[in-house]
Amino acid sequence: MRIIESITRPGYLVSILKMNDKFIIKLEAGPYEQTYKVSDMDIGSLGNVKKLLTDEFYAKVEERFRQMNADFSIELAKHI
């Protein structure tokens, strides 16, 4: 697996990796991570992968990170 592109967004890091005929879009915010895998047969190129990274996509990613934090905080509070 190798990183072929890194993108810094406010609050999180986006890495695009290449492994086994797949592009992997990895988003990291603090202790949380989201990963999306796309076959290079379906998407074709790094340029096409980057076209997926729209403002609408990032808004959904940010909402998921907020929900992940809320869910984890609830579970953590149960055990402290």
Secondary structure as the mmCIF struct_conf table of DSSP 4:
data_model
#
loop_
_struct_conf.conf_type_id
_struct_conf.id
_struct_conf.beg_label_comp_id
_struct_conf.beg_label_asym_id
_struct_conf.beg_label_seq_id
_struct_conf.end_label_comp_id
_struct_conf.end_label_asym_id
_struct_conf.end_label_seq_id
STRN STRN1 ARG A 2 ARG A 9
TURN_TY1_P TURN_TY1_P1 PRO A 10 GLY A 11
STRN STRN2 TYR A 12 MET A 19
TURN_TY1_P TURN_TY1_P2 ASN A 20 ASP A 21
STRN STRN3 LYS A 22 ALA A 29
TURN_TY1_P TURN_TY1_P3 GLY A 30 PRO A 31
STRN STRN4 TYR A 32 SER A 39
HELX_RH_AL_P HELX_RH_AL_P1 ASP A 40 ILE A 43
BEND BEND1 SER A 45 SER A 45
HELX_RH_AL_P HELX_RH_AL_P2 LEU A 46 LEU A 52
HELX_RH_AL_P HELX_RH_AL_P3 ASP A 55 LYS A 78
TURN_TY1_P TURN_TY1_P4 HIS A 79 HIS A 79
#
